[in-house]
Amino acid sequence: MVTPNPEAALGTCPFCGETVADRHVLIHYEKASGEQGVWAECPGCHDIVDPVSQPE
């Protein structure tokens, strides 16, 4: 089993733009489409968010 990197960026907060890292994740879930999703607490505004993915 691979341990996740707590500093890995998941994306940004859709409300304030703060970077949301893996350490902020509250729950991992599977969407109806089969994709993986996460809910995390934004370290900037403290809202519970679905981080917006960073373009590669």
C-alpha positions as CSV (number, residue, x, y, z in Angstrom):
1,M,0.0,0.0,0.0
2,V,1.4,3.4,-1.0
3,T,1.1,6.1,1.7
4,P,-0.2,9.4,0.2
5,N,2.0,12.5,0.3
6,P,0.2,14.9,2.7
7,E,1.7,17.9,0.8
8,A,0.6,16.8,-2.6
9,A,-1.7,19.5,-4.1
10,L,-5.2,18.2,-5.1
11,G,-6.3,21.5,-6.6
12,T,-7.6,24.8,-5.6
13,C,-10.6,26.0,-3.6
14,P,-13.4,27.2,-6.0
15,F,-14.3,30.0,-3.5
16,C,-11.0,31.6,-2.5
17,G,-8.4,30.0,-4.8
18,E,-6.2,28.6,-1.9
19,T,-4.2,25.4,-2.7
20,V,-5.9,22.3,-1.2
21,A,-3.4,19.6,-0.3
22,D,-4.0,15.9,0.4
23,R,-3.7,16.5,4.2
24,H,-6.9,18.6,4.0
25,V,-9.0,15.6,2.7
26,L,-12.0,14.7,4.8
27,I,-13.4,11.9,2.7
28,H,-12.7,10.0,-0.5
29,Y,-15.7,8.7,-2.5
30,E,-16.6,7.1,-5.8
31,K,-18.9,9.1,-8.1
32,A,-21.7,7.4,-10.0
33,S,-19.5,7.7,-13.1
34,G,-16.9,5.6,-11.4
35,E,-14.5,8.5,-11.0
36,Q,-12.9,9.1,-7.6
37,G,-13.9,12.3,-5.7
38,V,-12.8,14.0,-2.5
39,W,-14.2,16.5,-0.1
40,A,-11.7,18.6,1.8
41,E,-11.5,21.5,4.1
42,C,-10.0,24.6,2.5
43,P,-7.1,25.9,4.6
44,G,-7.9,29.5,3.5
45,C,-11.6,29.9,4.0
46,H,-12.3,26.7,5.9
47,D,-15.3,25.8,3.7
48,I,-15.8,22.1,2.7
49,V,-15.0,21.9,-1.0
50,D,-14.5,19.7,-4.0
51,P,-11.0,21.0,-5.1
52,V,-10.7,22.2,-8.6
53,S,-8.0,20.2,-10.4
54,Q,-4.8,21.9,-11.4
55,P,-4.1,21.8,-15.2
56,E,-1.0,19.7,-16.0
